[in-house]
């Protein structure tokens, strides 16, 4: 089966994984609607300008809005790839998906608040306008990072659980060696994100004096994901190299329509 990966697949953007998702299901359609609603929340949080100064003031919201938009697009793409790769629609997947979508909606405004606050604090108001009140008052700052980090743990934890469920059904899904490797890589990636969130949450909740450190911990996200991706890439290259000598006989045909979705 691994020979099939040496030739074009049905998804040029995901060449080493046979997409098992067929036409867009109601589960995916619901998710697209939820993400569209979350993006609408971001846009409508900016007041409609009636004067030029108000327009300029509104443009200062753009950096924070761009960060939130990028985060939502990343979550949407991770969700999209999961359902395209595995095509699962069993009860466990539906429940995990429902919880994941609820978390996305629940943390849109906290994410927007944190992004606006950070841009305001680090640019002295140049990249984000001041709020009508005080961003943080008294001990509010102590609870900001635990609140945000709990959302990171929950969102990426749900993505991890969904991939773990796909891993448990790898025999039914008929994943080959490369697809199993890519599944483990995705599980590891989401575990890194959730693990950093958990570390930040524990630091902020148990040691108030380290609240600022609990925020800076997220700077390690890029290097850790880069290291994880590099290791996974080397492993993938070895798998492809080991498959190459036995790949004779011409391209293996692919079913463009994809297998039926896995039911309960």
Beta strands, then each sheet from edge to edge (+ up, - down):
end
